[in-house]
Amino acid sequence: YKLLLLSLFMKQVTDAKLDRYFDLTSRALKKVKIKNVKLDSEVIAKDFLDMAKRYFSDAKYFRDKDDYVNALAALAYAHAWLDAGARIGVFDVDHDSELFTVD
C-alpha cells in the first residue's frame, strides 16, 4: 500500500516541476550576499515563526485540494524556517537534533 502511494506521488513530481525548483534555488543561491547588520533576535524569531506558520497553513490548503506535491513543498519550507531559526539560535529547541539541524 505504501509503495503504491509513493509511486502515485512520484508520478506527480514531474521533471518540469523539479526543474522549476532547481532553477529557483540555483538563482537564489547565486543572488545571496552576506550582509553585516545588527539584528534584533526577537524580531527575527517572530518573523521566522510567522513564515513557518504561513507555509504550514498553505500545506494544509494544498492537501485539502489533493495537491500533495505542493503540500509537501510548503511543509518543507515551513520546517526550513523553523530549522533556520533553531540553527541561528533565535528558537530554543532544547538541543533537539532529531527535529532540527542543531548541535
N, C-alpha and C positions, 0 to 999 in steps of 0.2 A: 504494500500500500504506500509506504513512504517513498519507495523508488518510483512508483507511478506518479506521485505528486511532484517529486523532484524532476522527473522527466518532463512533465507538463510545464513546470515552472521554467525549466531551462529553454524550452521552445519559445517562451515569451521574451527571453532575453536575446534580442536579435543582434546581429553584427552591427547594424546601424545604430542601435541604442547604445551598445557598448562603445562603439567608435565615438559617439557623441560625448560620452562621459570621459573617455580618454582625452579627447580634444579639449574639452572644457578644463580638465585638471592640468593638462600639459600647458595650456595657455596661462592658467592661474599661477602655476609654479614658476614660469618664466617672468611673470609680471611682479611677483613679490620682491619687495626690497625691505631690508631690516631698517627700522627707524629707531632713533634714540629719543624716547619721550618718557616723561614721568606720567605714570598711570595710577589711578585710584582703583585698588583691588576690589573694593566693594562694588563700584560701578561696573567693572569688568565681570565680576561674578554674577551680578543681576542680569547683565546683558547676555552672557553665555547661557544662563539658566532659562531666560526668556526664549532665546533661539531654540534651545533643546525642546522646550515645551511646545513651541510652534511647529517644529518639524514632527514631533510626536503626534500632535493633533492632525497634521497633514497625513501622516501614515495611517491613522485611523480612517480618515476620509477616503484615501485611496483603497484601503482594504474593503471598506463598505461598498465601493464601486467595483469590486473584484479586479482592481488594478494592483496585483500583488508585486509586480516589478517596481513600480513607483512607491508602493508602500514600504518595501524593503529598502529602497534608496533613501527614503525620508527617515526611516529608523536609523540607517547608518549615519546620516547627517546629525540626527538628534543625539546619538551616542557619541559621535565625534565631538560635538560641542561640550558634552559632559566630560569626556575624556580629556579634552584640551584644558578645560578648567581645572580638572584634578591635576593634570601634568604641570601646569604653571603655578599651582598652589593656591588658587582662589577658592577651591572647594576642599573641604575636609572630608576625605573619603576613608578615613581610618586605615590607611595603608592597604586598601583592598586592591590587590594586584590581579584578582580574578575578574573584576568588573572594569577596572581602569588600568591604563598603562602608567603605573607609578612604581616607585622603588625599584 
